[in-house]
Amino acid sequence: KGVGANADHIVGGAEWSTLSHDAFPAMQFDFMLSNPPYVSSAEMERLSEVVRREPPQALDGGADGLDAYRILLARIPQWRAMGGIVGFECADTRHEILSALCAGQPWVRRLDAVQDLAGRPRGLFLETY
């Protein structure tokens, strides 16, 4: 299945679309889910050969792996609807600092951590004002 078929199954017929962070239209969203690049530039060289087959822009999150999150956190206030939900996937090694970055945003009402099946912190859900 491609992204479209999977998304249709998940949202059950609700309106949805995939967009790049630099291509958002002038509208607000009730729910945003993002899996931005979160590998630090230094870690890129140590990735397995299989992972390195991915396009670098899908993996390289800058010097500390958080560049894309900073861009998104700066832009989310203009995109999110009041009471909306924002979800991020993240590296377990960056979860704590990303949590602090998110908690420092004035539009974040609630922050919930999400663990993967191995019990590692791998995601965040933010509820907005």
Secondary structure as GFF3:
##gff-version 3
##sequence-region A 1 129
A	DSSP	alpha_helix	3	11	.	.	.	ID=ss1
A	DSSP	beta_strand	29	34	.	.	.	ID=ss2
A	DSSP	alpha_helix	41	44	.	.	.	ID=ss3
A	DSSP	three_ten_helix	51	53	.	.	.	ID=ss4
A	DSSP	three_ten_helix	56	58	.	.	.	ID=ss5
A	DSSP	alpha_helix	67	79	.	.	.	ID=ss6
A	DSSP	beta_strand	80	89	.	.	.	ID=ss7
A	DSSP	three_ten_helix	92	94	.	.	.	ID=ss8
A	DSSP	alpha_helix	95	103	.	.	.	ID=ss9
A	DSSP	beta_strand	108	115	.	.	.	ID=ss10
A	DSSP	beta_strand	121	128	.	.	.	ID=ss11
###
